[in-house]
Amino acid sequence: MSANDSDNGSIKPHIKQILAHLSKKPGVYQMLGKEGETLYVGKAKNLNNRVKSYFTKQYQSPKTELLVSYIEDIHTTVTETETEALLLENNLIKKYKPRFNVIFRDDKSYPYVFLSAGDYPRLAYHRGAKKEKGDYFGPFPSTSAVRQSLSLIQKVFQIRQCEDSYFANRSRPCLQYQIKRCTAPCVNYISKEDYAKDVENVRLFYRGKSEQVISSLQKKMDKASENLEFELAARYRDQIKQMRHVMQQQVISGTASDLDLVGVAYASGTCCILLVFVRNGMIVGNKTYFPKVPKHSDLDEIISSFLTFYYLSGAEMPKQIFLGKLPEDSDAISDALSQHRGSKVELKVASRGQTKEWQDFANKNAQHSLRSKLNSKSNFTERLMELQKALQLESLPKHVECFDISHTQGNQTVGSCVVFDDNGPKKSDYRIFNISGIEPGDDYAAMEQVLTRRYKRLKAEEKPLPDLVIVDGGKGQLAKAEDVFEALEISRVPLIGVSKGSDRKVGMEQIWFPGQHRPLLLDEDSKALHFIQHIRDESHRFAITKHRHQRKKSGTKSLLEEIPGVGAKRRQALLRHFGGWQEIEKASPKDIAKAPGISLAIAQKIYDYLHS
């Protein structure tokens, strides 16, 4: 393709000259602005095709169109391979931090758990060079993750954490012994042999051999009971209980896998990337990133940028990195990471088994972190101002209510009302409505009932009405809302309906107004649209959550009794293994399957029923 092939007649003459002499080899290109600043850095298998594609209107996204309008010059660097191009691209992005690239914050080092050498090793937090002799477990994603791990394991095995100088000069036990966080080896309250056993158990735990540790403790507990050493048996019992608790918190699989998983969530113009660290078959923590994402960036570009930024910045790199979806340039990224590591690094999609559970964990927590970010006050005032402008409201909508309906095939219908003020979600004002007296599946009647009950009560109690009401639905739901407002003589509260477009794509929501036959379509990067998406999604989430609780409370029998395949013996085994109903509900399918007589298939059935 030549520069003349473009249907964009506004290409500057000197840019046309650059386009006419591009190499067809792999390389890196820099888009420069008026002051010579780097606007964007990209890589290409074929520089000629890739750079010219920016100037073909037929293929332009809004982001590309905006970028092209600022371009005053283009610099290219030819490389031998696409992998070399990727490495150079990563270095240039770090150097120039271009405004149109996805930018991440850099972090240089990561903390470890350190188990020293010697007769009475200490367990401690470590960061920096590994100069001292001993075992280093990690890396962990943050200081808090290390502290949490140390706190949990200290309760189980009571290994000392004090400095050697403090340990060598003790004449009586310290407070750690009194609160059962140390066995006081400094004053010989525990033998060298018994202390060594606890130390070995710590090593096994951090190497992913937790089930082996528990099995050993169970045998010791049984032997102590047979010998009538009940205090010792009770100690082992408590250690087993704590170990199971730690295993559930740390999500241990019992394998020796070292891998990372990348969870991604994107909504309302904000992106969250959550990296989960698995070392020796154990989740040791996670780290969250909120990249600066230019308008209209696609997830492929965001994920590719993250992988190169993070792993080529000196972070420890495992042999396997799992994602929900591979980016288009995954082969080139894998080659670059392998070259940097000095051995093969694979990018994979987690499709089944334990890695799929971990990937779900990563995605779920990315969504949770994104919600927390969106709920922060920093974005809200600006979004409300944009909302006022987009909807042409007379005043800033500081009190907004949104309604949604949820049911299972028409049964157990509930309606939700969520409330946002100028600080974000006001959860104390959220309300749920149990719907009755309607035909199953009649969402219009359900919405009518919810709105009538809500605003009839507010009027009766003379409480302030909202500045804006949003119903999740199109013209039909909006018409029902209009009928309710007319019947209750509510005339000064703005009312809109929100429906997804014909292909139900996020970012293509239609905003319906009373009396109008054509919806308003806001730009995908509109802060007003981001607010509407946020409150709509929150109302849907709240409705679904409460609907699930409703289903759980629908019977008077134990929920376990309602699950096919779970008889009296299995119920008894579950309760004995976990110690109570709440612990079963918190457990993963793999944890449930560890109870006697419970297969993984039954465990999954129990888990699905309790969380459906």
C-alpha positions in Angstrom: 0.0 0.0 0.0 1.4 3.4 -0.9 0.6 6.7 0.8 -1.7 7.6 -2.1 -3.8 4.5 -1.4 -5.2 6.2 1.7 -8.6 7.9 1.5 -7.4 10.5 4.1 -6.7 13.5 2.0 -5.4 15.5 5.0 -2.0 13.7 5.4 0.7 16.2 5.7 3.2 16.2 2.7 6.3 15.4 4.8 4.4 12.5 6.5 3.6 11.2 3.0 7.3 11.2 2.2 8.0 9.2 5.3 5.2 6.7 4.5 6.6 6.2 1.0 10.0 5.0 2.3 9.1 2.6 5.1 10.9 -0.7 5.6 9.0 -3.9 5.3 11.1 -5.5 8.1 10.1 -5.8 11.8 10.8 -2.9 14.0 9.6 -0.1 16.3 7.9 3.2 15.3 7.6 6.4 17.3 4.9 8.9 16.6 6.1 12.4 17.5 4.2 15.6 18.2 4.8 19.3 17.4 7.5 19.7 20.1 9.2 16.5 19.2 7.6 14.7 22.2 6.9 11.0 21.8 3.1 10.5 21.5 3.1 6.7 20.9 5.5 3.8 20.6 4.5 0.6 18.8 6.1 -2.5 17.4 5.4 -4.2 14.0 6.2 -7.4 12.1 6.1 -5.2 9.0 6.8 -1.5 9.6 5.5 -0.5 6.2 2.0 -2.1 6.6 1.6 -1.2 10.3 2.5 2.5 10.1 0.5 3.1 7.0 -2.6 1.6 8.6 -2.8 4.6 10.9 -3.5 6.8 8.0 -6.3 4.8 6.4 -9.6 6.2 7.7 -11.4 2.9 7.0 -9.6 1.2 9.9 -9.3 4.1 12.3 -10.6 3.8 15.9 -11.4 7.1 17.8 -8.1 6.7 19.6 -6.2 6.3 16.4 -8.0 9.3 14.8 -7.0 11.5 17.7 -3.4 10.3 17.7 -3.0 10.9 14.0 -4.3 14.5 14.4 -1.3 15.2 16.6 1.5 13.5 14.6 4.1 15.7 13.1 6.9 13.2 12.6 7.5 9.4 12.6 10.8 7.7 13.6 11.3 4.0 12.9 13.9 1.5 14.0 14.4 -1.7 12.1 15.1 -4.9 14.0 16.0 -8.4 12.9 13.0 -10.1 14.7 9.6 -9.2 16.2 11.0 -10.3 19.6 13.8 -7.7 19.4 11.1 -5.1 18.4 9.1 -6.0 21.5 12.1 -5.6 23.8 13.0 -2.2 22.2 9.3 -1.0 22.4 9.2 -1.9 26.1 12.4 0.2 26.8 11.2 3.2 24.8 7.8 3.2 26.6 9.6 3.2 30.0 11.9 6.0 28.8 9.3 8.4 27.2 6.0 7.4 28.9 4.0 8.4 25.8 0.5 9.7 26.4 -1.2 7.3 24.0 0.5 4.2 25.4 -0.8 2.2 28.3 1.5 3.2 31.2 2.2 1.2 34.3 3.9 2.2 37.6 7.2 0.4 38.1 8.2 -1.6 41.2 11.8 -2.8 41.7 11.9 -5.5 44.3 9.7 -8.0 46.1 9.6 -9.3 49.6 10.3 -12.9 50.7 9.9 -15.1 53.8 13.3 -15.9 55.2 14.1 -19.0 57.3 17.6 -18.7 58.7 20.2 -21.5 59.2 21.5 -22.7 62.5 20.2 -24.8 65.4 17.2 -22.6 66.2 16.3 -20.8 62.9 14.2 -17.7 62.9 11.4 -16.9 60.5 11.4 -13.3 59.2 10.5 -10.8 56.5 13.2 -10.2 53.9 13.7 -7.7 51.1 16.8 -7.0 49.1 20.0 -9.1 48.4 20.0 -12.7 49.6 23.3 -12.6 51.5 22.4 -14.5 54.7 22.4 -18.3 54.7 19.1 -20.0 54.9 15.9 -20.6 52.9 14.1 -17.8 51.0 10.4 -18.4 50.1 8.6 -16.2 47.6 8.5 -13.7 46.1 5.4 -12.2 47.7 3.5 -9.4 45.9 3.6 -7.0 48.9 4.9 -6.4 52.4 1.4 -7.0 53.8 1.2 -10.4 52.0 4.4 -11.5 53.8 3.3 -10.2 57.2 0.0 -12.1 56.8 1.7 -15.3 55.9 4.1 -15.0 58.8 1.3 -14.3 61.2 -0.6 -17.3 60.1 2.3 -19.7 60.2 3.5 -18.4 63.5 0.2 -19.4 65.1 0.7 -23.0 63.8 4.4 -23.7 64.5 5.5 -20.9 66.8 8.9 -20.4 65.2 10.9 -17.5 66.7 11.0 -14.2 64.7 13.4 -12.3 67.0 16.9 -11.1 65.9 19.8 -13.4 66.8 21.3 -10.8 69.2 18.0 -10.6 71.1 17.7 -14.4 71.1 21.2 -15.0 72.5 20.7 -12.8 75.5 17.4 -13.9 76.9 17.2 -15.3 80.4 13.4 -15.8 80.5 10.6 -16.1 77.9 9.3 -12.9 76.2 5.7 -11.9 75.4 5.7 -14.0 72.2 5.8 -17.1 74.4 3.0 -15.9 76.6 0.6 -15.4 73.7 1.7 -18.7 72.1 3.6 -17.3 69.2 6.9 -18.9 70.1 8.0 -22.0 72.0 10.9 -20.1 73.8 13.9 -22.0 72.5 16.0 -19.2 73.9 15.5 -20.6 77.4 15.3 -24.3 76.3 11.5 -24.6 76.8 11.6 -26.9 73.7 14.2 -29.4 72.7 16.4 -28.9 69.7 14.9 -32.0 68.1 11.3 -30.9 68.5 12.1 -27.4 67.3 13.8 -28.9 64.3 10.5 -30.8 63.5 8.6 -27.6 63.6 11.1 -25.9 61.3 10.9 -28.8 58.8 7.1 -28.5 58.8 7.5 -24.8 57.9 9.8 -25.7 55.0 7.3 -28.3 53.8 4.5 -25.8 54.1 6.2 -23.2 52.0 7.2 -25.8 49.4 3.6 -26.8 48.9 3.6 -30.0 51.0 0.8 -29.0 53.3 -1.1 -32.3 53.1 2.1 -34.1 54.1 2.4 -31.9 57.1 -1.2 -32.5 58.2 -0.8 -36.2 57.7 2.2 -36.2 59.9 0.5 -34.2 62.6 -2.6 -36.4 62.6 -0.3 -39.5 63.2 1.4 -37.7 66.1 -2.0 -36.7 67.5 -3.3 -40.3 67.4 -0.1 -41.6 69.0 -0.2 -39.0 71.7 -3.9 -39.9 72.5 -3.0 -43.6 72.7 -0.2 -42.7 75.2 -2.7 -40.6 77.2 -0.6 -37.5 76.5 -3.7 -35.4 76.1 -2.1 -32.0 76.3 0.3 -32.9 73.5 -2.6 -34.4 71.4 -4.6 -31.1 71.9 -1.6 -29.1 70.6 -1.4 -31.3 67.5 -5.2 -31.0 67.1 -4.9 -27.2 67.3 -2.1 -27.2 64.7 -4.1 -29.3 62.3 -7.1 -26.9 62.7 -4.9 -23.9 62.1 -3.2 -25.6 59.1 -6.6 -26.2 57.5 -7.5 -22.6 58.1 -4.3 -21.4 56.5 -4.7 -23.7 53.5 -8.2 -22.3 52.8 -6.8 -18.8 53.0 -3.8 -19.5 50.9 -5.5 -21.8 48.4 -2.9 -24.6 48.5 -3.2 -27.2 45.8 -0.7 -29.7 47.1 1.4 -29.5 43.9 4.8 -28.0 43.4 3.7 -25.5 40.7 5.4 -22.1 40.2 3.2 -19.9 38.0 1.6 -16.5 37.7 -2.0 -15.7 36.7 -3.3 -12.5 35.2 -6.8 -11.3 35.9 -8.3 -8.4 33.9 -11.4 -6.3 34.6 -12.4 -3.3 32.5 -15.5 -1.1 33.0 -16.6 2.5 33.0 -13.3 3.7 31.4 -11.1 2.1 34.1 -9.0 -1.0 33.8 -7.7 -3.2 36.6 -5.0 -5.9 36.2 -4.5 -8.3 39.0 -1.4 -10.5 39.1 -1.7 -13.7 41.3 1.6 -15.3 42.5 1.6 -19.1 42.9 4.8 -20.6 44.4 5.2 -24.2 45.2 1.6 -24.8 44.5 0.4 -22.0 46.9 -1.1 -18.6 46.3 1.3 -16.3 48.2 -0.7 -13.2 47.3 -1.6 -10.8 44.5 -0.8 -7.4 43.2 -3.1 -4.9 41.6 -2.4 -2.4 38.8 -4.6 0.4 37.5 -2.8 1.5 34.3 -3.3 4.8 32.7 -5.3 3.7 29.7 -5.8 6.0 26.7 -9.3 6.3 25.3 -10.6 3.4 23.2 -7.6 1.1 24.0 -8.5 -2.6 23.5 -7.7 -5.3 26.1 -5.2 -7.0 23.8 -3.0 -3.9 23.9 -3.4 -3.5 27.6 -2.5 -7.1 28.4 0.5 -7.1 26.0 1.8 -3.8 27.6 1.4 -5.3 31.1 3.3 -8.5 30.3 6.3 -6.8 28.7 6.3 -3.9 31.3 6.1 -6.2 34.3 8.3 -9.1 33.5 11.0 -7.2 31.7 11.4 -4.8 34.7 13.3 -7.4 36.8 10.3 -9.2 38.4 10.8 -12.9 39.1 9.5 -14.8 36.1 8.0 -18.3 36.4 7.9 -20.9 33.5 4.2 -20.5 33.1 1.9 -17.4 32.9 -1.8 -18.0 32.7 -4.4 -15.6 31.3 -8.1 -15.6 30.5 -7.3 -14.9 26.9 -4.0 -14.8 24.9 -3.2 -11.5 23.2 -2.5 -11.6 19.4 1.3 -11.1 19.9 1.5 -13.8 22.6 4.2 -15.8 20.6 6.5 -12.7 20.4 5.9 -11.9 24.1 6.7 -15.5 25.0 9.9 -15.4 23.0 11.0 -12.1 24.6 10.3 -13.3 28.1 12.1 -16.6 27.4 15.1 -14.7 26.1 15.1 -12.5 29.1 14.8 -15.4 31.5 17.2 -17.7 29.8 14.8 -20.6 29.5 11.3 -21.3 28.1 8.4 -19.1 29.3 4.9 -20.2 28.2 1.8 -18.1 28.0 -1.3 -20.2 28.5 -5.1 -20.0 28.9 -6.3 -21.7 32.1 -9.1 -24.0 30.9 -9.6 -26.6 33.6 -8.6 -28.0 37.0 -6.7 -26.1 39.6 -5.3 -23.5 37.3 -8.9 -22.7 36.1 -9.9 -22.2 39.8 -6.9 -19.9 40.3 -7.8 -18.0 37.1 -11.3 -17.5 38.3 -9.9 -16.3 41.6 -7.7 -13.7 39.7 -10.6 -12.5 37.5 -13.0 -12.3 40.5 -10.5 -10.2 42.5 -9.8 -8.0 39.6 -13.5 -7.3 39.3 -13.6 -6.6 43.1 -10.6 -4.2 43.0 -12.1 -2.4 40.0 -15.4 -1.9 41.9 -13.5 -0.5 44.8 -11.6 1.9 42.5 -14.8 3.0 40.8 -16.4 3.6 44.2 -13.7 6.0 45.3 -14.8 9.6 45.7 -12.1 11.0 43.3 -14.1 10.2 40.2 -17.6 11.0 41.3 -17.9 14.8 41.2 -16.5 15.0 37.7 -18.8 12.1 36.6 -21.9 13.8 38.1 -21.1 17.1 36.4 -20.8 15.2 33.1 -24.1 13.4 33.8 -25.8 16.7 34.5 -24.6 18.1 31.2 -25.4 15.0 29.1 -28.9 14.6 30.5 -29.5 18.4 30.6 -30.5 18.3 34.2 -31.3 21.6 36.0 -29.0 20.8 39.0 -26.2 18.4 39.9 -27.8 15.0 40.6 -26.4 14.4 44.1 -29.0 11.7 44.9 -29.5 9.0 42.2 -31.5 5.8 42.5 -31.4 2.9 40.1 -33.8 -0.2 40.0 -33.4 -3.7 38.6 -35.4 -7.0 38.7 -34.0 -10.5 39.2 -35.7 -13.9 39.2 -35.1 -17.6 38.3 -37.4 -18.5 35.5 -40.0 -16.2 36.9 -39.8 -17.6 40.5 -38.7 -15.8 43.7 -38.6 -12.4 42.0 -36.9 -9.6 43.8 -36.3 -5.9 42.9 -33.3 -3.9 43.9 -32.9 -0.2 44.6 -29.4 1.2 44.9 -28.6 4.7 45.9 -25.6 6.9 44.9 -24.8 10.3 46.4 -22.0 12.7 45.6 -19.6 10.4 47.5 -20.5 7.2 45.6 -22.6 4.2 46.6 -24.6 4.8 49.7 -25.1 1.2 50.8 -27.0 2.0 54.0 -29.8 3.2 51.7 -29.9 0.2 49.4 -33.3 -1.6 49.5 -34.5 -5.0 48.3 -38.2 -5.8 47.5 -39.7 -9.2 47.5 -42.2 -9.3 44.7 -45.6 -11.2 45.0 -48.9 -11.2 43.3 -47.7 -11.0 39.8 -47.5 -13.5 36.8 -44.2 -15.3 36.9 -41.7 -13.5 34.7 -43.6 -10.3 34.3 -40.8 -7.8 34.7 -43.0 -4.8 33.9 -45.4 -5.7 36.7 -42.5 -6.3 39.1 -40.9 -2.9 38.3 -44.3 -1.2 38.7 -44.7 -2.8 42.2 -41.1 -1.9 43.3 -41.4 1.8 42.2 -44.9 2.1 43.7 -43.7 0.7 47.1 -40.6 2.8 47.1 -42.0 6.2 46.3 -45.3 5.8 48.1 -43.4 5.2 51.3 -41.0 8.1 50.7 -43.9 10.5 50.1 -45.8 9.2 53.1 -42.7 9.7 55.4 -42.0 13.1 53.7 -38.5 12.1 52.9 -36.6 13.8 50.0 -37.1 12.4 46.6 -34.0 11.6 44.4 -32.5 14.0 41.9 -32.6 11.3 39.2 -34.2 7.9 38.8 -32.8 5.2 36.5 -34.6 2.0 35.6 -32.7 -0.9 34.0 -34.7 -1.5 30.8 -35.9 0.2 27.6 -39.1 1.9 26.6 -41.4 -0.7 28.2 -39.9 -0.4 31.7 -39.7 3.4 31.4 -43.4 3.6 30.5 -44.3 1.6 33.6 -42.1 4.0 35.7 -43.9 7.0 34.1 -47.3 5.4 35.0 -46.2 5.1 38.6 -44.9 8.6 38.8 -48.1 10.0 37.3 -50.3 7.9 39.8 -48.2 9.2 42.8 -48.2 12.7 41.4 -44.4 12.9 41.2 -43.6 15.4 38.5 -40.2 17.0 39.1 -38.0 14.0 39.4 -36.1 13.3 36.1 -36.5 9.7 34.9 -34.6 7.6 32.4 -34.4 4.0 31.2 -31.1 2.3 30.3 -31.0 -0.6 27.8 -28.1 -2.3 26.0 -28.0 -1.9 22.2 -29.1 -4.5 19.7 -25.9 -6.5 20.0 -25.9 -5.9 23.8 -22.3 -4.6 23.7 -21.0 -2.7 26.7 -20.4 0.9 25.7 -23.4 0.9 23.3 -26.1 1.6 26.0 -29.2 3.4 25.0 -30.6 6.2 27.2 -34.4 6.5 27.0 -36.3 9.6 28.0 -40.1 9.9 28.6 -42.0 10.9 25.5 -39.1 10.4 23.1 -38.9 7.6 20.5 -35.2 7.7 19.8 -32.6 7.0 22.5 -29.5 9.0 23.4 -26.2 7.4 22.6 -23.2 8.6 24.6 -19.6 8.3 23.6 -17.9 5.1 24.9 -15.4 7.3 26.9 -18.1 9.6 28.3 -17.8 10.0 32.1 -21.6 10.3 32.2 -22.0 6.9 30.5 -19.4 5.5 32.9 -21.6 6.7 35.8 -24.7 5.2 34.3 -22.9 1.8 33.7 -21.6 1.8 37.2 -24.9 2.4 39.0 -26.7 0.0 36.6 -24.2 -2.8 37.2 -24.3 -2.2 40.9 -28.1 -2.5 40.9 -27.8 -5.7 38.9 -25.2 -7.1 41.3 -27.3 -6.2 44.4 -30.4 -7.8 42.9 -28.6 -11.0 42.0 -26.9 -11.3 45.4 -30.2 -10.8 47.3 -32.0 -13.2 45.0 -29.4 -15.9 45.8 -30.0 -15.3 49.5 -33.7 -15.5 48.9 -33.3 -19.0 47.3 -31.2 -20.2 50.3 -33.8 -19.1 52.8 -36.7 -20.6 50.8 -36.7 -23.9 52.7 -36.7 -24.7 56.4 -34.5 -27.9 56.1 -30.8 -27.9 56.2 -29.4 -26.9 52.8 -27.2 -29.9 52.8 -30.2 -32.1 53.1 -31.5 -30.7 49.8 -28.4 -31.6 47.8 -28.8 -34.8 45.8 -26.1 -37.3 46.8 -25.4 -35.9 50.2 -26.9 -38.3 52.8 -26.7 -38.4 56.5 -23.2 -39.9 56.6 -21.7 -37.4 54.2 -23.4 -34.5 56.1 -21.9 -35.8 59.3 -18.4 -36.2 57.7 -18.6 -32.7 56.4 -19.5 -31.2 59.7 -16.9 -33.2 61.5 -14.2 -32.2 59.0 -15.0 -28.5 58.9 -16.4 -28.0 62.4 -19.5 -26.1 61.3 -21.8 -24.9 58.6 -20.0 -21.5 58.0 -16.7 -23.2 57.3 -18.3 -25.4 54.6 -19.8 -22.4 52.9 -16.4 -20.7 52.8 -14.5 -23.7 51.4 -13.6 -24.2 47.8 -14.6 -27.4 45.9 -11.1 -28.8 46.3 -11.3 -28.1 50.1 -14.7 -29.8 50.4 -13.4 -32.8 48.5 -10.8 -33.4 51.3 -13.6 -34.4 53.7 -13.9 -38.2 54.1 -16.3 -39.8 51.6 -16.7 -36.7 49.4 -15.6 -37.0 45.8 -14.6 -33.9 43.7 -17.8 -34.3 41.7 -19.9 -34.2 44.9 -17.8 -31.4 46.3 -18.5 -29.3 43.2 -22.2 -30.1 43.4 -22.2 -28.9 47.1 -20.2 -25.8 46.2 -22.4 -24.9 43.2 -25.6 -25.3 45.3 -24.4 -23.2 48.2 -23.2 -20.4 45.8 -25.9 -20.4 43.1 
